Amino acid sequence: MKTILEALQDTVKKYPEKIAFAELKKEVTYLEFNNISKNIGTALINYEKKCQPIAIFIDKTINCLASMFGILYSGNFYTIIDTNMPKDRVETILDTLNPFCIITDEINAKKLEIISTSVRTLFYENLIDTTSDEIKLKNIYDELIDTDPAYVLFTSGSTGIPKGTLINHHALMAYSNWFTKTFSITEQTIFGSQTPFYFSMSVSDIFGTIKSGATFHIIPKMFFSFPIRLLEFLNEKKINTIYWVPSALAIVANMKALDEILPTTLEKILFAGEVMPTKQLNIWHKHLPNVMYANLFGPTETTDICTYYIVSRIFADTEPLPIGKHCDNCDVFILKEDGTKANGSEEGELYARGSFLSSGYYNNSDKTKEAFVQNPLNKSYPEVVYKTGDIVKYNEKGELIYLSRRDFQIKHMGYRIELGEIEMNINAIEDIITCACIYEDDKIILYYVSNVVNEEKMATIIKNSLVSYMVPNVINKIEKMPYNANGKIDRSALKQIYKGEK
């Protein structure tokens, strides 16, 4: 198969009347979904564009999914824009992308009107009324190759400036093959989706669904504020596989929702996007000991994941969870600061190579050259590898351990310190719901959430659990931890809070 569209067509033949995607009050079969996507694709083909970017300004709905596949059918590639994103950021993305059109729907039309752009707007409701033209669709498909772009996902990076990571069909298919095989994703799989479609984690369950004939339920975002209702939803829909950010799993554990109701159909719990606090994982494992848990790790630049660890033993609350080993068809290696390969338990930066790799950053050749480089260990032939910016090492079991982001590693009081190590130890403290550290003005600043532990008690506990040079200089208890749109802790927001307190 050269594109995911072939996988969709095969699945339609096998399971035409099976539910493919479902919202709270709407669902669509594979045959219906494919027909809608082809209608959209035909409408777009009439504009005579090929391998061009098209922006999607639609909420996390079936309409958004159909637009994605409609764009692929047209021979073009898509970028999904968060409909609640600040105006300036949307405009920055559009300036970089320069799409030939934006697909929106009537619900979001007014939001789009305030965006300063001259890009043509097309309405979903009009596109789906187009009659599918199989000849035009086939002609376009015959011209496609597997290295043509499939989509561009924009990430902030450490600078906060959006970077558009371009993923081609080859990388998408290679990654989907690994994901479905490794986690036994089949037509029996029922996903419960948490992540936004503009976040790379969504690639796994969306395209895993298409490839395997699974069913994909979009969980209403509001349910994550009401964990009991969330778990009831999982049971109502008989969801057996979830792939969530750790923050979402931690909310359920911290609010003791599992004491009230168990998700009885769950078989697989996958997580990625940030460090999974071991204490909260242990709460899940205590209540659901027979479920498979897996820690997936990787950047958008490797489609979604480059290493993974299927949890196979019990970990102490203060023990870091491994990120395991490289995925099949995506190798990794570690380089020390001097550019040589790390040996044994030496730490260094993680590099990734193989078919999962992005083609680079869209309209950003400078950033592409910085991150996608010739393999330093290979002087014999051209081989592009990706510098992840993640600091890792191998443990005594030969498992990769994540230490920190390169930009989270600090030099404090003459010591090199991983902020993630401080967070791991504090998260393990009883009655701590969540925490995060930032480094500003040569100070380690801790923000934490707890219903029980005050700042004075926290200071005492920390002195007894951390070496002196790792003890935070500033300790702030806050009522609610800020999270970004992807569900990760928003460290930029914490820095703004700190600056406001000075």
C-alpha positions as MATLAB code, in Angstrom:
seq = 'MKTILEALQDTVKKYPEKIAFAELKKEVTYLEFNNISKNIGTALINYEKKCQPIAIFIDKTINCLASMFGILYSGNFYTIIDTNMPKDRVETILDTLNPFCIITDEINAKKLEIISTSVRTLFYENLIDTTSDEIKLKNIYDELIDTDPAYVLFTSGSTGIPKGTLINHHALMAYSNWFTKTFSITEQTIFGSQTPFYFSMSVSDIFGTIKSGATFHIIPKMFFSFPIRLLEFLNEKKINTIYWVPSALAIVANMKALDEILPTTLEKILFAGEVMPTKQLNIWHKHLPNVMYANLFGPTETTDICTYYIVSRIFADTEPLPIGKHCDNCDVFILKEDGTKANGSEEGELYARGSFLSSGYYNNSDKTKEAFVQNPLNKSYPEVVYKTGDIVKYNEKGELIYLSRRDFQIKHMGYRIELGEIEMNINAIEDIITCACIYEDDKIILYYVSNVVNEEKMATIIKNSLVSYMVPNVINKIEKMPYNANGKIDRSALKQIYKGEK';
ca = [
       0.000    0.000    0.000;
       1.364    3.411   -0.917;
      -1.171    5.470    1.091;
      -3.637    5.048    3.939;
      -6.471    5.430    1.405;
      -5.869    1.872    0.206;
      -6.243    0.676    3.789;
      -9.534    2.556    4.060;
     -10.829    1.020    0.831;
      -9.863   -2.502    1.969;
     -11.631   -1.956    5.283;
     -14.749   -0.655    3.517;
     -14.876   -3.884    1.487;
     -14.542   -6.015    4.635;
     -16.792   -4.063    7.017;
     -19.036   -1.698    5.006;
     -21.813   -1.508    7.610;
     -19.569   -1.464   10.699;
     -19.411    1.749   12.727;
     -16.144    3.508   11.946;
     -16.420    6.762   13.906;
     -18.886    7.926   16.537;
     -19.654   11.103   18.448;
     -22.012   11.426   21.383;
     -25.082   11.757   19.139;
     -23.799   10.760   15.723;
     -22.112    7.782   14.106;
     -21.033    6.772   10.626;
     -20.290    3.410    8.994;
     -17.165    2.740    6.982;
     -19.117    2.853    3.730;
     -20.840    6.124    4.649;
     -17.575    7.666    5.808;
     -15.759    6.658    2.623;
     -18.543    8.044    0.411;
     -18.542   11.389    2.236;
     -14.757   11.600    1.978;
     -14.889   10.879   -1.769;
     -17.500   13.605   -2.250;
     -15.196   16.093   -0.536;
     -12.220   14.812   -2.523;
     -14.053   15.242   -5.835;
     -15.090   18.796   -4.933;
     -11.471   19.684   -4.162;
     -10.120   18.030   -7.318;
     -12.215   20.491   -9.307;
      -9.878   23.272   -8.095;
      -7.048   21.531   -9.974;
      -4.519   21.607   -7.142;
      -2.119   18.801   -6.258;
       0.232   18.266   -3.297;
      -0.929   21.587   -1.856;
      -1.803   22.360    1.783;
      -5.428   22.708    2.851;
      -6.329   23.926    6.332;
      -9.210   22.444    8.319;
     -10.959   24.745   10.795;
     -13.487   22.310   12.283;
     -13.972   20.957   15.809;
     -13.040   17.402   16.829;
     -15.908   15.726   14.985;
     -16.692   13.208   12.258;
     -16.886   16.195    9.888;
     -13.225   16.959   10.632;
     -12.205   13.346    9.997;
     -14.100   13.220    6.693;
     -12.409   16.474    5.639;
      -9.001   14.953    6.380;
      -9.648   11.939    4.164;
     -11.375   14.042    1.530;
      -8.235   16.140    1.228;
      -6.117   12.988    0.869;
      -8.467   11.737   -1.868;
      -7.922   15.024   -3.712;
      -4.147   14.426   -3.805;
      -3.437   17.246   -1.363;
      -2.443   17.348    2.318;
      -4.081   18.821    5.395;
      -3.386   20.831    8.523;
      -5.906   20.852   11.346;
      -6.242   24.150   13.201;
      -7.620   24.331   16.722;
     -10.855   26.345   16.506;
     -10.157   27.760   19.991;
      -6.581   28.764   19.243;
      -5.638   32.445   19.767;
      -6.122   34.575   16.656;
      -2.423   35.516   16.374;
      -1.292   31.894   16.435;
      -3.812   30.905   13.753;
      -2.561   33.729   11.555;
       1.068   32.696   12.110;
       0.260   29.124   11.069;
      -1.626   30.287    7.986;
       1.251   32.573    7.003;
       3.674   29.651    7.198;
       1.347   27.158    5.524;
      -0.100   29.453    2.839;
      -2.929   27.004    2.062;
      -4.966   27.376   -1.104;
      -8.172   27.048    0.934;
      -9.612   26.550    4.414;
     -12.410   24.065    5.039;
     -14.757   25.073    7.835;
     -18.371   24.452    8.777;
     -21.302   26.674    9.661;
     -20.672   26.263   13.402;
     -17.174   27.779   13.147;
     -17.754   30.323   10.381;
     -17.968   33.305   12.745;
     -14.758   32.343   14.523;
     -12.971   32.211   11.198;
     -14.279   35.635   10.174;
     -12.089   37.389   12.773;
      -8.921   35.748   11.398;
      -6.949   38.091    9.133;
      -6.473   36.018    6.006;
      -7.240   36.225    2.314;
      -7.350   32.437    1.910;
     -10.439   31.050    0.180;
     -13.008   29.521    2.559;
     -14.919   26.384    1.602;
     -17.820   25.041    3.629;
     -18.050   21.387    4.621;
     -21.800   21.444    4.090;
     -21.307   22.426    0.442;
     -18.433   20.045   -0.245;
     -20.339   16.924    0.812;
     -23.118   17.757   -1.668;
     -20.708   17.141   -4.560;
     -21.256   13.907   -6.474;
     -18.278   11.579   -6.265;
     -16.371   11.153   -9.541;
     -14.531    7.812   -9.491;
     -12.593    8.510  -12.686;
     -11.175   11.792  -11.362;
     -10.378   10.166   -8.010;
      -8.546    7.286   -9.694;
      -6.556    9.585  -11.949;
      -5.390   11.599   -8.975;
      -4.530    8.499   -6.990;
      -2.528    6.994   -9.840;
      -0.284   10.067   -9.797;
       0.383    9.942   -6.045;
       3.600    8.481   -4.661;
       4.242    7.378   -1.099;
       6.639   10.251   -0.388;
       3.961   12.854   -1.134;
       2.816   14.784    1.957;
      -0.171   13.489    3.941;
      -0.415   16.214    6.585;
       1.415   18.932    8.497;
       1.056   19.187   12.273;
       2.146   22.406   13.942;
       4.007   22.209   17.247;
       5.314   25.057   19.362;
       8.702   23.692   20.268;
      10.743   25.287   23.017;
      10.464   28.765   21.471;
       6.672   28.868   21.311;
       6.857   29.618   17.562;
       4.777   27.129   15.540;
       6.745   24.627   13.472;
       4.927   22.596   10.838;
       6.063   18.963   10.923;
       5.413   17.362    7.533;
       4.561   13.645    7.480;
       4.402   11.807    4.166;
       2.317    8.762    3.250;
       5.289    6.407    3.551;
       5.987    7.408    7.166;
       2.288    7.255    8.039;
       1.900    3.747    6.628;
       5.120    2.486    8.256;
       4.044    3.852   11.625;
       0.467    2.522   11.329;
       1.804   -0.919   10.459;
       3.931   -0.967   13.601;
       1.186    0.384   15.862;
      -1.534   -2.049   14.788;
       0.807   -5.055   14.857;
       2.460   -4.272   18.204;
      -0.766   -3.616   20.089;
      -2.929   -6.178   18.246;
      -5.361   -3.564   16.930;
      -8.130   -5.435   15.078;
     -11.772   -5.107   14.037;
     -12.581   -5.999   17.676;
     -10.825   -2.881   18.966;
     -13.001   -0.061   20.286;
     -11.033    3.132   20.860;
     -11.980    5.906   23.254;
     -10.286    9.033   21.854;
      -9.009   11.764   24.176;
      -6.414   13.698   22.183;
      -7.151   16.564   19.767;
      -6.802   15.825   16.048;
      -4.088   18.491   15.705;
      -1.932   16.559   18.208;
       0.334   13.764   16.904;
      -1.008   11.174   19.367;
      -4.317   11.153   17.478;
      -2.540    9.690   14.441;
      -2.221    6.320   16.194;
      -5.853    5.631   16.954;
      -7.322    7.375   13.881;
      -5.217    5.537   11.327;
      -5.048    2.411   13.458;
      -8.843    2.374   13.253;
      -8.873    2.783    9.479;
      -6.247    0.117    8.923;
      -7.817   -2.535   11.160;
     -11.557   -1.957   10.911;
     -11.827   -0.865   14.547;
     -14.437    1.531   15.971;
     -13.404    4.987   17.185;
     -15.460    6.906   19.788;
     -14.817   10.621   20.256;
     -15.087   11.231   24.000;
     -16.674   14.607   24.834;
     -13.986   16.865   26.291;
     -16.221   17.876   29.197;
     -16.228   14.285   30.508;
     -12.580   14.645   31.534;
     -13.717   17.165   34.151;
     -16.151   14.585   35.531;
     -14.204   11.312   35.918;
     -17.198    9.254   37.072;
     -19.117   10.205   33.928;
     -15.992    9.510   31.895;
     -15.719    5.963   33.229;
     -19.453    5.421   32.714;
     -19.000    6.432   29.080;
     -16.208    3.880   28.635;
     -18.536    1.170   29.920;
     -21.545    2.344   27.903;
     -19.572    2.200   24.644;
     -17.684   -0.981   25.651;
     -14.385    0.780   24.972;
     -11.470   -1.635   25.293;
      -8.497    0.513   24.195;
      -7.489    4.025   25.209;
      -4.444    6.092   24.260;
      -4.416    9.172   26.485;
      -1.970   11.743   27.812;
      -0.854   10.917   31.381;
      -2.598   14.017   32.741;
      -5.975   12.558   31.736;
      -5.199    9.242   33.433;
      -3.874   11.063   36.496;
      -7.094   13.064   36.905;
      -9.082    9.833   37.164;
      -6.604    8.381   39.675;
      -6.284   11.540   41.785;
     -10.038   12.026   42.100;
     -10.425    8.389   43.221;
     -12.982    7.729   40.497;
     -11.800    4.123   40.196;
     -13.005    3.528   43.764;
     -16.521    4.334   42.560;
     -16.697    2.646   39.162;
     -14.416    0.371   37.148;
     -14.134    0.473   33.336;
     -14.924   -3.211   32.971;
     -14.282   -3.546   29.223;
     -10.803   -1.966   29.168;
      -8.043   -4.252   27.894;
      -5.295   -1.833   26.817;
      -4.204    1.484   28.332;
      -1.580    3.313   26.284;
      -0.132    6.695   27.206;
       2.330    9.227   25.781;
       2.967   12.943   25.425;
       4.602   13.530   28.821;
       6.018   11.580   31.751;
       3.498    9.213   33.338;
       3.657    9.639   37.148;
       4.316    6.142   38.528;
       2.149    6.758   41.592;
      -0.938    7.348   39.455;
      -0.098    4.405   37.190;
       0.043    2.188   40.268;
      -3.445    3.345   41.258;
      -4.755    2.254   37.875;
      -2.863   -1.034   38.091;
      -4.232   -1.733   41.581;
      -7.805   -1.412   40.309;
      -7.237   -3.020   36.889;
      -4.373   -5.506   37.319;
      -5.149   -7.528   34.187;
      -5.045   -4.626   31.725;
      -2.054   -4.138   29.418;
      -0.268   -0.833   30.122;
       2.196    0.672   27.661;
       4.383    3.776   27.829;
       4.831    5.202   24.310;
       7.488    7.809   23.671;
       8.420    9.985   20.728;
       8.058   13.338   19.007;
       5.760   14.484   16.211;
       8.831   14.280   13.983;
       8.725   10.450   14.176;
       5.029   10.465   13.181;
       4.137    9.838   16.828;
       6.411    7.349   18.565;
       9.965    6.021   18.332;
      10.249    3.898   21.503;
       7.799    2.018   23.708;
       7.621   -0.039   26.888;
       4.913   -2.563   27.723;
       4.762   -2.541   31.522;
       5.887   -5.955   32.712;
       6.650   -5.458   36.405;
       5.644   -3.440   39.451;
       7.396   -0.092   39.973;
       7.810    1.893   43.182;
       6.086    5.279   43.211;
       9.495    6.988   43.048;
      10.821    4.762   40.257;
      10.847    6.110   36.691;
       8.922    4.164   34.086;
      11.142    3.045   31.180;
      10.496    4.215   27.640;
      11.695    0.775   26.649;
      13.122    0.026   23.250;
      12.920    1.253   19.665;
       9.891    0.482   17.514;
      10.232   -1.966   14.652;
      11.440   -0.092   11.558;
      12.479    2.914   13.650;
      15.896    2.664   15.265;
      17.312    4.948   17.975;
      20.767    5.668   19.398;
      22.303    7.939   22.030;
      25.075   10.471   21.452;
      27.037   12.124   24.247;
      27.904   15.827   24.246;
      31.230   15.101   22.539;
      29.400   13.508   19.596;
      30.417    9.933   20.403;
      28.020    7.065   21.005;
      26.982    6.481   24.615;
      27.952    3.141   26.146;
      26.407    1.265   29.039;
      24.488    3.664   31.281;
      26.012    6.850   29.861;
      23.445    9.539   29.163;
      23.075   11.647   26.063;
      20.699   12.911   23.399;
      18.335   10.466   21.698;
      18.524   10.291   17.887;
      15.959    8.503   15.708;
      16.266    7.052   12.220;
      14.079    5.054    9.872;
      10.786    5.116    8.014;
       8.808    6.961   10.713;
      10.770   10.178   10.218;
       9.153   13.395    9.104;
      10.239   14.981    5.821;
      11.137   18.110    7.805;
       9.483   21.398    8.760;
       7.189   23.043    6.251;
       8.556   26.306    4.841;
      11.304   26.310    7.471;
      14.569   25.092    5.972;
      16.735   26.520    8.788;
      14.962   24.560   11.535;
      14.894   21.485    9.309;
      18.679   21.611    8.863;
      19.181   21.989   12.631;
      17.087   18.952   13.593;
      17.313   16.594   10.600;
      20.990   15.894   10.126;
      23.396   13.441    8.522;
      23.868   10.480   10.856;
      27.045   11.389   12.821;
      27.855    7.671   13.116;
      27.658    7.079    9.364;
      30.269    8.687    7.098;
      29.738    6.372    4.109;
      26.404    7.348    2.542;
      23.599    9.915    2.964;
      21.358    9.066    5.919;
      19.145   11.637    7.606;
      18.439   11.177   11.325;
      16.409   13.273   13.757;
      17.836   14.927   16.877;
      14.987   14.584   19.389;
      16.337   16.936   22.077;
      15.525   14.264   24.696;
      18.163   13.222   27.235;
      18.056    9.476   27.921;
      20.156    6.523   29.073;
      19.912    2.743   29.368;
      19.262    1.124   32.753;
      20.777   -2.136   33.973;
      18.021   -4.099   32.224;
      18.876   -2.585   28.861;
      15.738   -0.414   28.873;
      15.776    3.212   27.793;
      15.057    5.688   30.585;
      13.891    9.224   29.834;
      15.727   11.809   31.917;
      14.661   15.192   30.594;
      14.273   17.467   27.638;
      17.526   19.090   26.658;
      15.923   22.438   27.455;
      14.660   21.105   30.851;
      18.185   20.157   31.920;
      19.686   22.935   34.024;
      22.995   23.828   35.650;
      22.264   24.879   39.240;
      24.753   25.401   42.088;
      27.396   23.761   39.902;
      25.321   20.608   39.376;
      23.634   19.372   36.237;
      20.012   18.708   37.216;
      17.047   17.149   35.453;
      13.871   19.016   36.433;
      11.947   15.838   35.581;
      13.784   13.962   38.351;
      12.648   16.532   40.909;
       9.069   16.264   39.643;
       9.144   12.459   39.770;
      10.159   12.484   43.447;
       7.597   15.106   44.423;
       4.781   13.428   42.492;
       5.446   10.294   44.550;
       4.706   12.123   47.812;
       1.422   11.127   49.422;
      -1.453   13.591   48.862;
       0.329   15.400   46.021;
      -2.027   15.543   43.027;
       0.447   16.933   40.501;
       3.477   19.184   40.269;
       5.810   20.902   37.814;
       9.134   22.714   38.037;
      10.477   25.633   36.032;
      13.859   27.371   36.159;
      13.898   31.149   36.170;
      16.292   33.761   37.617;
      18.741   30.980   38.616;
      16.033   29.484   40.827;
      14.177   26.177   40.795;
      10.506   27.070   41.184;
       8.033   24.366   42.181;
       4.287   24.574   41.566;
       2.107   21.849   43.018;
      -1.521   20.933   43.633;
      -2.700   19.262   46.839;
      -5.796   19.304   49.011;
      -3.790   18.426   52.118;
      -0.136   19.496   51.990;
       0.539   23.184   52.649;
       3.708   24.999   51.567;
       5.380   24.768   54.996;
       4.807   21.017   55.219;
       5.909   20.599   51.598;
       9.205   22.372   52.315;
       9.907   19.968   55.193;
       9.026   16.867   53.153;
      11.149   17.968   50.197;
      14.251   18.528   52.353;
      13.968   14.945   53.526;
      13.411   13.462   50.063;
      15.778   15.417   47.783;
      19.499   16.131   47.885;
      20.187   19.718   48.898;
      21.121   21.074   45.469;
      17.844   19.762   43.989;
      15.571   21.364   46.598;
      13.389   24.042   44.935;
      14.197   27.621   45.899;
      10.569   28.682   45.587;
       7.546   26.539   46.512;
       4.088   27.615   45.370;
       0.859   25.772   46.011;
      -1.759   26.470   43.342;
      -5.393   25.452   43.107;
      -5.215   24.158   39.558;
      -2.349   23.202   37.289;
      -2.517   24.905   33.867;
      -2.745   22.548   30.889;
      -2.371   23.324   27.203;
      -4.787   22.252   24.478;
      -3.025   18.890   24.107;
      -3.558   18.021   27.759;
       0.078   18.567   28.788;
       1.199   20.756   31.704;
       1.625   24.276   30.328;
       5.060   25.342   31.542;
       4.910   28.606   29.611;
       1.825   29.529   31.650;
       3.706   28.695   34.868;
       6.503   31.023   33.807;
       3.942   33.785   33.290;
       2.495   33.095   36.733;
       5.978   33.373   38.238;
       6.693   36.632   36.425;
       3.379   38.013   37.689;
       4.304   37.130   41.264;
       7.706   38.908   41.179;
];
